Amino acid sequence: MTPIQMVDLKKQYLHIKPDIDAAIQSVLDNCAFINGKPVQDFALHLSQYLGVKHVIPCANGTDALQIALMALGLQPGDEVITPSFTYIATTEVIALLRLKPVFVEVDQKTFCIDPGAIEKAITPKTKAIVPVHLYGQAANMEAIMDIAKKHDLFVVEDNAQAIGADYIFANGEKKKTGTIGTIGCTSFFPSKNLGCYGDGGAIFTDDDGLAAQLKMIANHGQRVKYYHDVVGCNSRLDTIQAAILDIKLKKLDEYIAARQKVAAYYNKAFAGHPNITTPSVAPFTTHVFHQYTLVLDGADRDGLHNFLAAANVPSMIYYPVPAHRQKMFASFGGDAYHLPVTDWLTERVISLPVHTEMEDEQLALITTKVLEFFKH
Ligand SMILES: *Cc1c(COP(=O)(O)O)cnc(C)c1O
């Protein structure tokens, strides 16, 4: 049995090594390290996969969120509603742009932003909502888009954890997550479901005008070389990373299926356990299991984490401190926020290893050890 890791990038690489090595070698042969042909090829292939008109590659997922918010013409002090229960990047870029993050609750079952909480947080200064498709399933986009329409708000989807997931509308229509709101953002960080071998990210939109704006902002605010219309930034996806991603994109559906198989194994092993709640999938979404996250109740969560570590089974707490309790946001209300579901989840979640290369023996050991912990 291979040692268990949260993600096994080495084993995944070895399965696709000839294709990856050839793709990297081809970039080296051409020396077009910046904006080479593989960048446009990958953007086109990803737009076809997602069914979205424009894919604008950029340097990482955090930049994708920042550039998306920069393109919306917001003014300092404008409010952006976002969950507190998320990775810090989602909320950090809001504050960085001198906008005001307004933290709201998530749904206790799906870990995604609660549409009812959004509606309650809206003020005349609210300009945008940033839902996060956390752990790999979609937030309730139909409800969120209805609220956005009613109050004339932008929606920027943080799709860093859910690329490839399907959103299923009430009328049966399906769309990929990240293609429903005004703008969608993703990350190609190596451990993400579609990950490269360094940093990378992308922005999606169906709007031609916004696409031009996003491209311009990511490229020093220029449309024509050396003529800079707006203050932008320098955010590019390396050609080598694009070449790698173009190969891995072809495997994405297979990778998602492998993750779903792991989740099904765990679900079965933990079904009906009095202390363990397995992930629930909302009826309007598929789940691509970027994380497989349990909620423990009436149990010592950190005790389980340590017990597993002693048996060489890694586990992670995503995330140990919610945004509204981070020091960086003290001036935005911080502890004055009352987010009991978020706090409750923060104390009880634990994520188990899930990746594309898991072995049956590994799954057997992980589930045995988790169940053993509760017998003490
Ligand atoms: C990974 C991640 C990001 C940021 O992506 P980077 O490429 O690391 O900048 C943003 N939001 C969420 C929810 C993420 O998981």
The ligand as an ORCA input file, in Angstrom:
! r2SCAN-3c Opt
* xyz 0 1
  C      -7.877     27.628     -3.817
  C      -8.962     28.590     -3.610
  C      -8.847     29.944     -3.984
  C      -7.562     30.592     -4.415
  O      -6.833     30.005     -5.390
  P      -5.254     30.264     -5.542
  O      -4.974     29.732     -6.908
  O      -4.556     29.521     -4.462
  O      -5.013     31.724     -5.474
  C      -9.949     30.756     -3.829
  N     -11.096     30.304     -3.319
  C     -11.247     29.029     -2.926
  C     -12.557     28.571     -2.371
  C     -10.179     28.124     -3.046
  O     -10.340     26.860     -2.633
*
